[in-house]
Amino acid sequence: MRSQEPPSIIGSSPLSGLSGATGWINSTPLTAKQLRGKVVLVDFWDYSCINCIRAIPYVRAWSDKYKDSGLVVIGVHTPEFDIEKLLPNVQKAVNKFGITYPVALDNNYGIWKAFHNQYWPAHYFIDAKGKVRYEHFGEGEYDQSEKWIQELLKEANAKPMAASTVSVHGEGAQAAADMNDVRSPETYIGYARADHFVSPGGIKQDMEQLYTEPNHLLLNEWGIAGKWLDHRQVAVLGASGGKIVFRFHARDLHLVLGPTIDGKPVRFRVTIDGQAPGVNHGVDTDAQGNGAVTEHRLYQLVRQKGVVADHTFVIEFLDPGVQAFSFTFG
């Protein structure tokens, strides 16, 4: 009988990796032994990752629907940027996204390595005996994932589960992407992974430099203007009036930003092809393109209402000190 049991697709007990958590939110520390007999969904996420943000409404809905049937959802927050290791920043995100299930902080990538994970988001579906039976990377195929939850709960409880699936309608940055019309990739501003940068003279690593705006941008090219100090993960603006420009093709444009090092807000103004965004503004700007960076997170700056086409995006910062990390699209 033992030889006929379905195998674990990842090791014998990857949940033992929970011992590598550097902290917990919404729960005391959980162990593989405590979770024996429970169906577990492990969700690797990062609070500035747009793909994770769009998946969270589904994970949250599954937790609410199946927790009384024996499902335990664990969000494993593995940070992409160093600033995302700070507990207050993660706690703000947990509160903002309405996450009530346990969240393990994985600042040292201990849990990530135990699951041999490589992606945000990544969902691992674990049966009541601790074996990983299904995995899914990225967005989409939510009905299939939920059917795996139902199947594993049926096995654990020895009784049938309702076959209906949750209906989710994300709002703001959590709304589903228009992936059929996204032609711009995630783009990093820190020099370690800064592709397609075209400001004259290139990036000066770890040195404050006065940059000038590119004269012409092809699709997915970008640049900066003003006094910036570019580090491996982040660029920091040294004087007011600095800009970031990007030629993009997508319905939504997001930018991961943080306020000054000492937490002071930074005001900004956005334009699309030299004009105020109007109805095409994102949730973090108004129709005139005005907004403010008040905390470290992803800011939705553009959401187009009409036909998606190539456009030139410009964000000008009216105060110094902003921290700029990466663009994402949807």
Salt bridges, closest charged atoms under 4 A:
GLU5 OE2 - LYS129 NZ 2.79
GLU5 OE1 - LYS131 NZ 3.53
ASP43 OD1 - HIS123 NE2 3.08
ASP46 OD1 - HIS77 NE2 3.59
GLU80 OE2 - ARG193 NH2 3.14
ASP82 OD1 - LYS85 NZ 3.68
ASP127 OD2 - ARG133 NH1 3.06
GLU139 OE2 - ARG54 NH2 2.88
GLU141 OE1 - HIS136 NE2 3.11
GLU146 OE2 - LYS65 NZ 3.07
GLU151 OE1 - LYS154 NZ 3.37
GLU155 OE2 - ARG133 NH2 2.82
ASP181 OD1 - ARG183 NE 3.95
ASP181 OD1 - HIS249 NE2 2.81
ASP206 OD1 - HIS231 ND1 3.02
GLU213 OE1 - LYS243 NZ 3.89
ASP252 OD2 - ARG251 NH2 2.78
ASP252 OD2 - ARG303 NH2 2.79
ASP273 OD1 - ARG247 NH1 3.80
ASP273 OD2 - HIS311 ND1 2.58
ASP284 OD1 - ARG297 NH2 2.94
GLU295 OE2 - ARG297 NE 3.29
ASP310 OD1 - HIS249 ND1 2.62
ASP319 OD2 - ARG267 NE 2.86
